[in-house]
Amino acid sequence: MENIKFRQFLKDAYRKNGESFHYWGYISDGFVSPVGKNISDFEGAQYTGIKDKNGEGEEMCFGDIVYAAGHGNGVVVKNYYGEWGLNYAEGFIPIHDLIMEKDLGEIKGNVHENPELLGKSNA
């Protein structure tokens, strides 16, 4: 069985003093929480298997906010067909299309910690 990698975020209700904690885990191993935390304190974000900056940067996860040239900041989502892409108010753009056109930029943040990065025009 293939390991499915997740980034886990500490839920807002469990953050203290602006704490912004995330932790990597694998579904085949179960989610192992850091000492003193319960798994129910976390939200999971699946790793896409893709890196930003056209495959050469950070690991991209569901809910990350990623810049794409000509489009702005979009949210990483998986569509009905299981295809990863960036979601915008005007629609869905598959990540593989952005990589082919060399338009995929860098991760700017994520919906858990940086919702302000999504202007009025982005979903």
N, C-alpha and C positions, 0 to 999 in steps of 0.2 A: 504494500500500500504506500502511495506517495504521501509525504508529509504535506499538509496544507498549512502554510505559514500565516499567522495573524499578528497584527499589532494590537495590543490591548490598551485601552484608555481608561483611566480612573474616572468614573462617572462624576458629574458635577456635584452631586449630593455628598460625595465622599472626599472632595478636595478640601484642603485646609490652607489658609493663608496664600491663595493663588497658586497652590501646588499644581503642576501640570505634568503628570507622570504617565509614561507609556512603557510597555514591556512587550517583548516578542515571545510568542509561544507557538506550538504546533498542535494541530488537532489530533494527530496520531498519538501524541504523548499526553493528551488532555491539556487543559489549561492549568499551568502551575502558577499560583499567585505568589507575589513577594511576601516575605514574612510579615505577619501582622495585618494582612489584607485578605478579604474573602473574594472568591471568583465573582460573586454577585455584585461586587463593587465596580466591575469593569464592563466596558463595551468593546466588542471586537471589530476589527477592520481587516478583511482578507487581503493578503498580498497578491497583486496581479500577476507576478512573474515578470514584470516589466520594470525597467529603470527609467527615470526621467532623463532629460537632455539627450533624446534619441538613443536610449539604451546604455548610456555611459555614466549615469549619476546615481542618485539615491533610489531605494526600493519604493515603488509606488503602491499604495493601498487604496481600497475602497474608501471614499470620503475625503481623499487628499484633494487639495486645490492646486491645480497645475496650470501654468501659463502656456498658451499655444499662440504662435505668431499669427497675426491677423484675426484672432478670435478673442483674446484676453484670457482671464482666469475662468476655468471650468472645473466641475466636480467629477472625480473619477467614480464611475458607476458601471454596473454590468447590465446589459440589456436583456430582453426576453430570450434571445438566442444564446446567451452566455458570452457575448462579446464585450470586452472592456472598451470603454470610451469616455469622452468628456461630455458632460451634460451642460447645456446652455439653455437660456430661455427660448432661443430660436431652434433648439433641437439637439440631437445626439451626433457626435463625431467620433467614429471608431479610432482608437489609439493607433492601430496599425496604419491607417491612412495618414495620420499626423507624422508618424515615424518615416513613412515612405517619402513624404514631402519635406522632411527635415524641419517641420514646424513645431515639434514637441519641445517645450522649454523645460523649466525646472519646477519642482514642487515649491510652492510658496507658503503652504501651511496645510491645515485640514479643517473640516467642518466642526470638529470638537473643540479646537483651541483657537481658531482664527476665522470665525464666521464673517467678520467684518471685511474680509478680502473679497467677498462676493458682492459686487455692486448690484444695483437694481436690475441690470440686464442679464445677470447670470442666475442659474437655478442651482 
